[in-house]
Amino acid sequence: MPRYRLLIAYDGTDFEGWQRQLEGSETVQGAVEMALAQILNEPVNLVASGRTDSGVHAEAQNAHFKTTKDLNHNFIRSMNSLLPESISVLKVWLAPDDFHAQRSAISKTYRYVIHNSEIPNALRRRYTTWVRKRLSVENLNAICEPLRGEHDFKSFQTSGTELKSTVRTITELSWKQLEPDLIEFRVAGTGFLKQMVRNIVGTALYLHKNGGSASEMLAILNQLDRRAAKTTAPPTGLHLHRVDYPPELDKKCREL
């Protein structure tokens, strides 16, 4: 059976996350699988690079599926005509049998965007999190520096998923001023725990507000206890920015 890889973007505001749930739940996976089944006239199981929570967005979610049918260049147009406007299929590849959207991924990058202003902006509310108090990018970078590298991130894992290991490696971590009233937190790593990015952002903002320091962030990290970390940042500002695969595997994927 041919295996196909999809690149999908979505506004997660109106969905209960990526993963298909009970009947009646609006999920991204459910919507895409429904469109696929309608086009291919057969049930399809879509496997993504990872789940995103309710309200979280994706600029470049990767997923794969197998089908008995051969797809052509009209596939993307057909898919987007059936999907809600909040989901777009951007690319499709014929993938090799050893491509797996989740297990083959070697890195993921997330962006968390904050609207930092005295006054909220209704046009930004779906894709940013509003913070009224003026933030210091320099201070936030200093607070988060201990998280760089390989650590046990159990303190930043929301319960609900049993894992053999909570050790992860963060390869990139930075706060940046995009515009006078927009701040971006960008983080890349080999993998992330459930709500790990939102828990890191929430904790960093808490420490910033209360005069905390890098040493306090390190102490929270070393306690290996979710109760040590602070609040979970809202989902609205979180975007799955990109998923990376081994270059040799990428080259085997043939874009339609």
N, C-alpha and C positions, 0 to 999 in steps of 0.2 A: 504494500500500500504506500503510495507517495506520502511524503511528510512535508508539510508546509510551515513556514515561519511567518508570523505577522508582526508588524510594528503598529502599535495602537496608541492613540492619544485620547484622553477623556477628562471631562469635567466631572469630578466625583461628587459634587454637591448633592445631587438628587438620587444617589445610589447608596445602598447599604454595603458598600465595599466592593471589592473585586469578586470574591468567591461566591459561587452559586449556593443558594440557601434553600429554605423551604419554599414551597409554592406560595406565590403572593409577594415574595420579597424581590425588590428591584435591585439587581446586581449587574455589574459590567459583564462578568463572565456569562451570566444568563442571557443578556441581550445579544452578545456576540454569537453565542452558540445557537440561539434561535434563528438569527439571520443566516448563519452557516447551514443549518439544517434545511432552511427554506430554499437556499440556492442549490445545495447538493442533494436534496431529497433523501437524506439519511441522517441519523443521529451523529453528533460530533462531540468529542470530549476535548476541550481546550485546556492546555497546560500553560500557565504563565510563569514568568521569572520569579514571581512571588506575589503574595496578597497585598492589597492596599486596603486600609480601613475605610469605614464610612466617611465620606466627605473629603477624602484625600484624592488628589489629582495625579495624572500621569502624562508626561510629555513624550515618553518613549517606552511604554510597556512592551515587552516581547512575549510572544506566546507561540506555541506550535500545536498542530493537530494532524491527524492522519485521515485519509479519505480514499475511497476507491476511485474517485473521479480525478480527471486531469484538469487543472485550472488554466485559464488563459488571461490575456491582458485586460479583459473586461471585468475580471473578478472584483477589483477594488471599487470600480464604479457601481457594480451591482450591490456590494456589501454596504457602501455608504448610502445608497438609496433606501435600504431597509433599516439601517440603524438610526436611533434617535440622534438629534443634532449634537448632543453632548458626547458622542463617541465617533471617532474617525479612524478608519484603517488607512495608514499612511503608506505602507509598503507591504509587499508579499514576496517571499522567496520560495523556491523549491529547495528544500533543505536535505542534507544527507541523513542517513539513518542514525548516525551517532550524535546528531544535534538534539539537545534537550534544553528547552527554554530555562528551566530552573537549575538542573544539575550541571549544565555546561557553563553557566555564568561564572566569570572570575572576578567581577567587580560591579558594584552598583553605586550610583551617585544620586543623592537627594538634594533638593533645594527647599529651604524654608524661608518664606518671604514675609516680612513684617512691615506694615504701614505704620510708621512712627510719626505721629502728628497729634497736635492738640485736638483736632477735629476729625471725626471719622469720615470716610468717603464711601458713599453707597455703591459706587461703581467698582470699588476694589474689594468689597466685602467677601466675594466668593473665592478669591484667589490669594488673599493676604490675611494676616491676623493683625488687628489694630492694637497698638500699644501707645498709650497717651504719653507716659513719662519718657523724656528724652533719653535715648540709649547711647552709650559710648561703644563704638566698634572696637576700639583699642582695649577697653576693659573686658568686653565679652571674649575677645580673642585670648587674652591672658587667662581668664577664668577657665576656658575650655582646653588650654594647651595640654594638661595632664592626660587628656583622653586620646591623644594621638598615639598610634602604634598598636601593638597587640596587648589586649587586656581581657580580663573576665568582666563582662558588662552586665552581670546579673542584677546589679542595682538599678539598671535602666530597662529591665525587661518586665513588661506587664504580664501578669499571670494569664494562663489560658492555653499555653502550648508547651508540651513536655519535650525537652531537647536533651541530647546526650552531653552537649557542651554549650556553655554560654560565652566561650572565648571567641572574640572577633578581632579583626585588625582594621583600624581606621588609617587609611593612607593619605587622605586629604581632609582638612578641617579648617574652615575660615569663615569669619564674619566680614562682610564687605558693604560699604555704603554705595548703593546703586544710584540713588537720587537723593536730594535733600530730605525726602520723607519716606524713602524705601531702603530697607536693610535686608540683605540676604545672608543666610547661613547655608553654606555648602559643605556637604560631608560625603566622602567616598570611602568605600571599604569592601572587604571580601564578602560581607554579609551583615545582616542586621537582625536583631531580635524584635519580638512583637512590640510595637510602639517605641522602639529604642530612640529614634530620632526625635520624636515629640517629647519624650521624657528628658532627653538631654537638653533640648531647647527650653522646656519648662523650668528645669533646674537652673540652667544658666541665667535665665531672666530673673528667677527668684533670688539667686545670689547677687546679681547685679543690683537689684532693687534694694537689697538689705545689706549692702556693703561687703558681700562675701568675696572670697579670693580663690586663687588656683589651689591653694592648700586645702581649702574646704571641699572643692570639687574632687580632689584626689582622695580625701578621706571618705567621701560618699562612694566613690568608685571602689575603694578597698573594703568597704563594709559588706559588699556582696548581698545587699538586702534592699529590696525595692522600697521599703519603708524609710530608708535613709535618704533617698532622692526626694525631690519636691514635686511640684505639680506637673501634669501632662499638658503640653501646649495644645491648643485647638487644632483640628485637622485642616482647617481652611487654608493655612499657609503652606502646607506640605505638598511637594511635587516630586514624583519619581522622574528624575531628569534624564538618566541614561542607564543602560545595562550593557556591559562589555563582555565579549566572548573571546576565546583565543583567536588570534589573527588567522591561523591556518584553517580554523573551523568556519570563520566568517567568509573566507575565500571560496569555500565549498558551497555556500548558499548562493543560488542563482536567482537574481531578481527577475520577476516576470514583467 
